[in-house]
Amino acid sequence: MTALIFWISLMVVFYVYVGYPLTAWLLGLFWLRPVLRQPIRPKVSILIAAFNEEEAIAATIENKLALDYPQELLEIVVVSDESTDATDSIVQTYADRGVRLLRQTPRAGKTAALNLAVPQAAGDILVFSDANSLYAPDALGFLVQNFADPEVGYVTGKMIYVSPDGSTVGDGCSSYMRYENRLRELETRLGSVVGVDGGIDAMRKDLYRSLNPDQLPDFVQPLKVVEQGFRVVYDSRALLRESTLKATADEYRMRVRVSLRAFWALYDMRTLLGFSVNPLFAWQLWSHKVLRYLCFVFLAAAWLSNLLLLEDGLFYQVFFFFQSAGYAGAAAIPYLGNYSKWYRLLAFGRYFVLLNLAAAHAFGKFLLGKKQIVWTPRKG
């Protein structure tokens, strides 16, 4: 029985991170659904939810005003979530350039802020930007091209994390995003992606559905679009650059928050996990999200069962050594600096461990019925 647990755990971990992407790639060779992109120019509303963003909001607004898109077709709306710093006054200085400020009181979080802004938006296409998201000049043009395809309801761009100080979390996070972006390319070829980047997303306004304040808009809204029969696609040409969190503790808190809201999102949208309506997407959702977020269970089972199998042969002894060395290396990397030739591999391993620890922490909170609606930006 112990050996069976070991091998099943190992196979699940391998499937989640290697087997699923490989299967998606193979299916894409026979089940290709190209996106019919055309250069169109619809009316666009960019919605920015902000809480105490006085350090970043001016640069973000300037970035959006400088986009290569007709200004008469562009609307920028900033929703201040009862900010207590200078965010509101900074946004108001852009009123003469067409930037609108909405103030949400009392503070209710990003999802409620978007629910407030959408009915007042004039655009046919809604774009969701974080308060520190800086787009490439042509990003918006590339995003809207996807809506020339009548089957496309939601588009996500490519987020590139930058870590100018070379911090550990930054390197691991960047490697993880490259992996995720490649997976999104594979999923788009099949039909729809499962996860999106909240900082550079766009959707048809008539598909927007008001969400509960505790629901994760970056996760639930795309699922609502799929539920309505439209595609959610990824466009790697639409670029967003965003700084990584420098401190591991901040990254951990953010990952716990995102994982907790993802567990609730999967629970709320559990009808999509059934294979009777959309079996392809149900398989993607199980593989990319459910098993991914629960991977910590199989990692722990693999290590513990391997420990109990040490007397069963050399293979188990060698494998246990590599498992333990990997975890030890991930824990030790802050003390190694970036001089080790194994630095990048260890940084990725450390981020992998951080993600799974955060998922385990979030799952415990989920089982206790806890939810998180508001948070401090870039502090989790």
Secondary structure, DSSP 8 states (H G I E B T S, - for coil): -HHHHHHHHHHHHHIIIIIHHHHHHHHHHHS------------EEEEEEESS-TTTHHHHHHHHHTSSS-GGGEEEEEEESS--SSHHHHHHTTGGGTEEEEE-SS---HHHHHHHHGGG---SEEEEE-TT-EE-TTHHHHHHHGGGSTTEEEEEEEEEEE-TT--HHHHHHHHHHHHHHHHHHHHHHHS--S---TTSEEEEGGG-----TTS-HHHHHHHHHHHTT-EEEEEEEEEEEEE--SSHHHHHHHHHHHHHHHHHHHHHTGGGGSTTT-HHHHHHHIIIIIHHHTHHHHHHHHHHHHHHTGGG-HHHHHHHHHHHHHHHHHHHHHHHGGGSTTHHHHHHHHHHHHHHHHHHHHHHHHHTT-------TTT-
